[in-house]
Amino acid sequence: SRASVRKLTVASFSFPSLYFFFVRKNPFKYYYNMLPAVATAFGTDSSSATMPVTLKCVEERNNVDRRVSRFVIPVGATINMDGTALYEAVACLFIAQVNGVGLNFGQVVVTGLTATLAAVGAAGIPSAGLVTMVMVLNAVNLPTDMISVLLTVDWFLDRFRTITNVMGDAVGCAIVEAVCQDELTSQAIPNGGPDVEQNLYPLIENEPEARKSDVNIVMGSTI
């Protein structure tokens, strides 16, 4: 369908072009290292469920700074819904054509803006775009009951939307790291990095014995 073609175009052309422009590295190698996240996104149909795999691919396979990935990926999984925005806009135009309704230029603009804003509020769960699509259809006075027409194919199209969302988050991580490289270098975290686990136990070892026992009791009670 047209929605799938547009999503694949964004994921396979627009994202690599942005990556190469800002990062100045081979985008296809970056994409290759993200294959486990792509497979998980296609299988689970949820960007939130894919988040742990996305973090692992970005940090361990593509060596993106954790300070960037641990902020960008969770935020992106919540509000960065590129595929959903494209799908809702195209689906709205499709429903208008099926009903023989002609949309003028202003209505097309309203459709694009509403789809973008509605996608930001969509949850990272399967077929969440169908819920927010009601807002898009109401914005241009189209019948909301036509959403039922999309139900037969949405389960499959949603997987491509999820892949587009996940790759958008991953590419965003690399771009943010490249743009903020000087700040990240100047604000390097001491004691070996940002891992709390790595910094916790050296601090415990330097505490008096009485406080060590208190820490062990607290840690043991929380396990």
C-alpha positions as CSV (number, residue, x, y, z in Angstrom):
1,S,0.0,0.0,0.0
2,R,1.0,3.6,-0.3
3,A,1.5,3.9,3.5
4,S,3.9,1.1,3.6
5,V,5.9,2.5,0.6
6,R,6.1,5.9,2.3
7,K,7.3,4.4,5.6
8,L,9.9,2.3,3.8
9,T,11.0,5.4,1.9
10,V,11.5,7.3,5.2
11,A,13.3,4.4,6.9
12,S,15.5,3.5,3.9
13,F,16.3,6.9,2.4
14,S,15.5,9.8,4.7
15,F,17.0,8.4,7.9
16,P,20.3,7.2,6.2
17,S,20.6,10.6,4.5
18,L,20.2,12.5,7.8
19,Y,22.6,10.1,9.5
20,F,25.3,10.6,6.9
21,F,24.8,14.4,6.9
22,F,25.2,14.8,10.7
23,V,27.4,11.9,11.7
24,R,29.5,11.5,8.5
25,K,29.7,7.7,8.8
26,N,28.3,4.8,6.8
27,P,24.6,4.6,7.6
28,F,24.3,1.0,6.2
29,K,26.7,-0.3,8.8
30,Y,24.7,1.4,11.5
31,Y,21.5,-0.1,10.1
32,Y,23.1,-3.6,9.9
33,N,24.0,-3.4,13.6
34,M,20.3,-2.5,14.3
35,L,18.9,-5.7,12.7
36,P,18.1,-7.4,16.1
37,A,16.0,-4.3,17.0
38,V,14.3,-4.3,13.6
39,A,13.5,-8.0,13.9
40,T,12.1,-7.5,17.4
41,A,10.1,-4.5,16.3
42,F,8.5,-6.5,13.5
43,G,7.8,-9.5,15.8
44,T,6.4,-7.6,18.8
45,D,4.7,-4.8,16.9
46,S,5.6,-2.4,19.8
47,S,8.3,0.2,20.1
48,S,8.0,0.0,23.9
49,A,8.6,-3.7,24.0
50,T,11.5,-3.3,21.6
51,M,13.2,-0.7,23.8
52,P,15.6,-3.0,25.6
53,V,16.9,-4.5,22.3
54,T,17.1,-1.0,20.8
55,L,19.2,0.2,23.7
56,K,21.5,-2.9,23.5
57,C,22.0,-2.4,19.7
58,V,22.7,1.3,20.0
59,E,25.1,1.1,22.9
60,E,26.9,-2.2,22.4
61,R,26.8,-2.7,18.6
62,N,27.0,1.0,17.5
63,N,28.9,2.4,20.5
64,V,26.6,5.3,21.1
65,D,27.2,7.1,24.4
66,R,24.9,5.8,27.2
67,R,24.2,9.3,28.4
68,V,22.6,10.0,25.0
69,S,20.9,6.6,24.4
70,R,19.3,6.4,27.9
71,F,17.6,9.7,27.3
72,V,16.8,9.7,23.6
73,I,15.4,6.1,23.3
74,P,12.8,6.3,26.1
75,V,11.7,9.7,25.0
76,G,11.6,8.6,21.4
77,A,9.6,5.5,22.2
78,T,7.0,7.8,23.7
79,I,6.7,10.7,21.4
80,N,8.7,9.9,18.2
81,M,6.0,8.2,16.1
82,D,7.2,8.8,12.5
83,G,5.5,5.8,11.1
84,T,2.2,6.4,12.9
85,A,2.0,10.0,11.7
86,L,2.6,9.0,8.1
87,Y,0.1,6.2,8.3
88,E,-2.7,8.3,9.8
89,A,-2.3,11.0,7.2
90,V,-2.3,8.6,4.3
91,A,-5.2,6.5,5.8
92,C,-7.3,9.7,6.2
93,L,-6.8,10.5,2.5
94,F,-7.6,7.0,1.6
95,I,-10.9,7.1,3.5
96,A,-11.7,10.4,1.9
97,Q,-11.2,8.9,-1.6
98,V,-13.3,5.8,-0.7
99,N,-16.2,8.1,0.3
100,G,-15.8,10.3,-2.7
101,V,-14.9,13.3,-0.6
102,G,-12.5,15.8,-2.1
103,L,-10.1,17.5,0.4
104,N,-8.8,21.0,-0.5
105,F,-5.3,22.2,0.3
106,G,-6.3,23.5,3.7
107,Q,-7.8,20.3,4.8
108,V,-4.8,18.3,3.6
109,V,-2.6,20.6,5.8
110,V,-4.9,20.1,8.7
111,T,-4.8,16.4,8.2
112,G,-1.0,16.4,8.3
113,L,-0.8,18.6,11.4
114,T,-3.4,16.6,13.2
115,A,-1.8,13.3,12.3
116,T,1.5,14.5,13.6
117,L,0.1,15.8,16.9
118,A,-2.1,12.7,17.3
119,A,0.9,10.4,16.7
120,V,2.8,12.1,19.6
121,G,0.1,11.1,21.9
122,A,-0.1,7.5,20.7
123,A,1.1,4.8,23.0
124,G,3.9,2.4,22.0
125,I,1.6,-0.6,21.8
126,P,0.2,-2.5,18.8
127,S,-2.4,-0.7,16.7
128,A,-2.5,2.4,18.9
129,G,-2.7,4.5,15.8
130,L,-6.3,3.4,15.2
131,V,-7.4,5.1,18.4
132,T,-5.8,8.4,17.6
133,M,-7.0,8.3,14.0
134,V,-10.4,9.2,15.2
135,M,-9.0,12.7,16.0
136,V,-7.6,13.0,12.4
137,L,-10.9,12.0,10.8
138,N,-13.0,14.3,13.0
139,A,-10.6,17.2,12.0
140,V,-11.8,17.0,8.4
141,N,-15.3,15.7,9.0
142,L,-14.8,12.2,7.7
143,P,-16.9,9.2,9.1
144,T,-15.0,7.5,11.9
145,D,-16.8,4.2,11.3
146,M,-14.6,3.8,8.2
147,I,-11.7,2.8,10.5
148,S,-13.2,-0.7,10.4
149,V,-12.0,-0.9,6.8
150,L,-8.4,-0.6,8.0
151,L,-8.7,-3.3,10.7
152,T,-8.1,-6.1,8.2
153,V,-4.7,-4.9,7.2
154,D,-3.6,-2.8,10.2
155,W,-2.0,-5.7,12.0
156,F,0.5,-6.0,9.2
157,L,1.0,-2.3,8.4
158,D,1.6,-1.6,12.1
159,R,4.8,-3.7,12.0
160,F,6.3,-1.4,9.4
161,R,5.2,1.6,11.4
162,T,7.0,0.2,14.5
163,I,10.2,-0.4,12.5
164,T,10.1,3.2,11.2
165,N,9.6,4.4,14.8
166,V,12.5,2.3,16.2
167,M,14.9,3.3,13.5
168,G,14.0,6.9,13.9
169,D,14.9,6.7,17.6
170,A,18.2,4.9,16.8
171,V,19.2,7.4,14.2
172,G,18.2,10.2,16.5
173,C,20.6,8.9,19.1
174,A,23.5,9.0,16.7
175,I,22.7,12.5,15.5
176,V,22.3,13.8,19.1
177,E,25.7,12.2,20.0
178,A,27.4,13.8,17.0
179,V,25.9,17.2,17.6
180,C,26.7,17.2,21.3
181,Q,30.1,15.5,21.1
182,D,32.1,18.4,22.5
183,E,29.7,18.7,25.5
184,L,29.9,14.9,26.1
185,T,33.6,15.0,26.1
186,S,34.0,17.9,28.4
187,Q,31.4,16.5,30.9
188,A,32.9,13.0,31.1
189,I,31.6,11.2,34.2
190,P,34.4,10.1,36.6
191,N,34.8,6.6,38.2
192,G,34.6,4.8,34.9
193,G,31.3,5.9,33.5
194,P,27.6,6.4,34.2
195,D,26.8,3.0,35.6
196,V,25.4,3.2,39.1
197,E,26.3,-0.4,39.8
198,Q,30.0,0.3,39.0
199,N,30.1,3.3,41.3
200,L,28.0,1.9,44.2
201,Y,30.2,-0.8,45.5
202,P,33.5,1.2,45.7
203,L,31.6,3.7,47.8
204,I,30.3,0.9,50.1
205,E,33.8,-0.6,50.5
206,N,35.1,2.8,51.8
207,E,32.4,3.1,54.4
208,P,32.9,2.1,58.1
209,E,31.9,-1.4,59.1
210,A,28.8,-0.3,60.9
211,R,27.5,1.5,57.8
212,K,28.4,-1.4,55.6
213,S,26.1,-3.6,57.6
214,D,23.3,-1.1,57.3
215,V,23.8,-0.9,53.5
216,N,23.8,-4.7,53.2
217,I,20.6,-5.0,55.3
218,V,18.9,-2.4,53.1
219,M,20.1,-4.0,49.9
220,G,19.1,-7.5,51.1
221,S,15.6,-6.3,52.0
222,T,15.0,-4.8,48.6
223,I,16.0,-8.0,46.7
